[in-house]
Structure formats: structure tokens, C-alpha cells
Amino acid sequence: MPNYKLTKKTSVSRLKEMKSQKCVLRHTVFSVNGNQYNGEWLNNKKHGKGIQVWKQAGAIYDGEWKFGKRNGYGTYSVLLLKSKEYVRKYAGEWKNGKKHGYGVYFYNNSAVYDGEWSEDQRSGKGTMHYENGDIYVGEWQMDKSHGQGHLFSNGKLYEGTWEDGKMNGDGKLYYSEKGLLYEGFWVDGEAKCGTMMDFRRDKAPAPPKYPFPKLHLKDVESVLREAKSACLDHCCQQSSRG
């Protein structure tokens, strides 16, 4: 406990106030609900480095604080009921009590997000390892893949534009096992128009029996532009009706 020097000008009430107002001191505080905080304070608020234990929620935060909120670098762990051990859920940056900046979040043993955050949501650039083995590397917005990104899934690679968690816009889909490449336009995760061609067929482990036939159009790009325009018009009409 800190020592305060009592002078003639210091009243008893002022001394009590000084002791109650925890300022740049390390204290351990227990709450009636079982919660516990051990760390630094400023103006009676958690400020600096400290460890907060939430007993009922079974969670621990160990890191930096600013005026009573998690702010800076810190780790958040939860209690497993079966093993009675704490496992880390998040390690990274915080701002105003929310995940903000760079951090790693462990959804479970196999699903992990490593990247940027904004107000508790995946936002910016990041890599998501999904439980089924899929891997997404790219941009995020409001907790969804949004912008430019790559998705590795079941021997296929998509690289292109995303919107609200789905493939939307121009992109390329590589079938590595078959040695094929589809290049075209997507709407809500579905390929709408594009071209299919052989791609590194000689290195593919399971290519089709015959090479993919080549297009014999005079102006392939013009045909694709018209198809893309017609698809966009159709989508706009459906949106206006909805």
C-alpha cells in the first residue's frame, strides 16, 4: 500500500480522498461479484498496465488500459469449463475497449484470423484460416471479405473482387488439379459470364482427357463486355424491384 505524508495543512478528509483516488499506483481491487483487477490507476480509473478477471464470464484481459477502457496492446483469454484452463482468444491492439488495429483472433483450434480490426470487426487487410481448410487473404470491411482478395478452397484459387463476403465483380478462378482457368464476372458468388481455358495443363495432377477447346470469335472482349453489361442491367432491375 502507498504511504501518504500527513502535514499540518492536510486534513483527515483530504487524506481519505487521496487514498480513494488511485493515481498512478498499483492496486488490487475485488468486486462483490467476484471480479478482480490488479494494475495501475489514474484518477480512480484503470490506466496503464493491468489484469482484469471477470469471474462469471470466465475471462481475463492482460494488457494496457486508458481511462478505464482497454487501450493499447493486450490479450483476452477465456476459461474452458472442462479443463479449467484459460485459452487465448485474442492478442493484439485495442482502442476504447474494442479490438482495433492489428491482432490475431482464435475462433477455435483451426479457425484463426490474423490481420487488421476496426471497432471489434475485421476491417483492412487480413488472413482468415477457416475450419474447413479454406484460406482467404485480402481486404475486409465490417467483418466481411470486401475489396481485393484471394480464396484458396479445395484445390481452387479465386483472385479478384469481393463485396459483402461474396465474389462480386471481375475475377479469376484457377483449377489447379485440372489445369484450367476461368476468367470472368461474378455476382453474389456466382460466375455469370467469362471464358474457360487451359492453364498449366502439363503440370496439373488430374487434367481432362482432352484439351479445352479454344474460342474462335473475332472479338472476344467485345462479346464479354456486352454479356457483362446485360448481366449488370438485369441485376439492377432485380434490385429496383426488390
N, C-alpha and C positions, 0 to 999 in steps of 0.2 A: 504494500500500500504506500502511496506517496506521503511525504511529510510536508506539512504546511507550517510556516513560521508565523506565530501569532504575535503581532506587535500591539502597542497601546492603541493604535489607530484602527486595529482590526477587531470588529465586533464578533461576537459568537455567531450571530445570524449570517454574517458575511463568510465566516469560516465554513459553516454548513453549506452555504451556496457554492463556495469554491470546491468543496468535496463532491457535491452533487453534479456540478458541471464538469464532466470529464473532458479535459483539454490536453490533447497530445500526450495522453497517458495510456498505459496498457492496463485494462481491467478485464475481469471475467464476470459476466452478468448472467444470472439464472432467472428464467421466467417461470411463472406459476404453471404454465402449460408444458414445462419440461424442456423448452428451447434453451440454448446456451450460446453465448458469444464470448469469445476470448480474442481481444485485439486492441487496436488503438482507437481513440476517440478524439473528437473535436467539437466543442460546443454541444456536448451531450448527444452527439451523433457518431455513428461508426464512420471512421475516417482514417485511411491509411491501410495497414495490413491487419487482417483478422480472419478468424474462423467462426462461421455460424453453423450451428447444428439445429435442424428442425426435427424434433423428436417424433411428432405424429406423422409428418410426411416422410420420415426416414431419409433425410437428405442432408448433405454437408456442402457448404461453399467455403473454399480456402483461397483467399486472394486479396485483391485491393478493393477499397471502398472509398466513396466520395460523398460526403454529406448524407450518410445513411443508406446509400444505394451501391450496389455492385458496380464498380467502375475501374477499368484498367484490366490487368490480367488476372485470371482466376480459374479454378477448376470446380466443377459441380459433380458430385457423386451421389448415388442413391443406394439404399440398403436392400440387399436381396434377402427375402424372408427365409428361404430355405437354408442358405449358408451362413446367414447373419454377418455377411461381409459387405463392405461398400465397394461398388464398382463405378468407375469413372464414366460419366455421360457426356461431359463437355469440358474441353480445355481450350481456352483462348481469351479473346478480348471481350470486354463488356462496356456498356455505356448506359447510364441511367437505369440500371437494374436489368438490362436486356442484352442478349448476345448481339454484339456489334463490332465489326472489324473482322480480323482473321481468327478462325477457330476450327476445331475438329469436334464433331458430334458423333457419338456412338449410339446408333438406334438399337443395335443388338450385336452379337458376336460377329456377324458377317455384313451388316449394313452400316456403312460409315460415310459421312460427308466431311470433306476436307476443303475448306475454302472461306469465302467472304460471307459476312452476315450484315443485316441491317434490321434493327429493332426486332430481334428474335426470328427473323426469316432469312432463308438463304437468298442472298442477293449479291450480284457481282460475278466474280469468276470462281468456279469451284469444281471439285470432282466428287461424284456420288457413286459409291460401290453398293449396288443393290443386293438383296438377299439371294436372288435367283442367279447371281453371277454377272448380270449386266453392269456396264460401267459407262457413266456419262461424264464427259469432260467438256466444260464450256461455260456459257453465261447463264445467270439466274436472275429472276425478278419476282418478288413477292412469293418466295418459296417454290417457284416452278421454273423449269428449264425454259429460258426465254432469250432469244438472240442467236448467236452462232454457237454451235456445239457439235460434238461427236458422240455417237452412241455405239458401243460395242455390245452386240447381242447375238448369241447362238451362231457364231461364225460369220456374222454380217457386221458391216460397219456403215453407219449413216453419218454423213457430214453435210451440214447445211444449216438452214434457218429453223428456229423453234419459236412457238408462240403459245403461251399458257400451258406449257407442259407437253405440247404435241408438235410433231413435224408440220411446219407450215411455211410454204414458200419454196424457193429453189433449193435443191439438194442432190446429193449423190449417194447411192446405195451400192456398196461393194459386197458381192457374194464370193468370199474368199475360197470356200470349198469348191465351188463350181467354176470359178474363173469368169464371172460375169459382172457387168457394171450397168446399173440403171441410173440414168441422169434425167431429172425432170422436175415436176412441180407437185407439191403436196398441199392438201387441205385437211386440217384436223386429223393428221396421222395417216391419211390415205393418199397413195400416189394417184394423180389424176391424169397427167399426160407427160410423156417423155420418151426416151429411146433406150433400148437394151442392146448391149454389145459385148463381145468377148473382151476380157481384161486379164492378162497374165494367165491365160488358159493353160499354157505349158507347165506352170508351177502349181496349178490347182490340184488338190488331192482327189477330187471326185468331179471332174468336168463332164458335161453332157456328151453323149455319144458323137453328136455331130456339132460342128461349129455353128454359132448363132448366125442366121442369115443377115446379110448387110442390107441397109436401106438403099433403094435406087430412086430417090427423089431428087429433083433438080435443086430444090431449095428447102432443105430440111428445117433450117432455122425459121423460115417464114411460116411453115406449117405448124411448128411448135408454138410460135408466138400467137397464131390465130387460135389454136386449141387452148392455150393458156388464157387468152383474153375471154374466150367463150366460157371457160370454167369460172373465171372471176366474176363475170356478169351473172352467171347462174347462182353463184354463192351470194352475191349482193341482193339478188331478187328474193332468195330464201330468207335472208336476214331481215329484209324490209317487211316480208310477210309475217315473220315471227314477232 
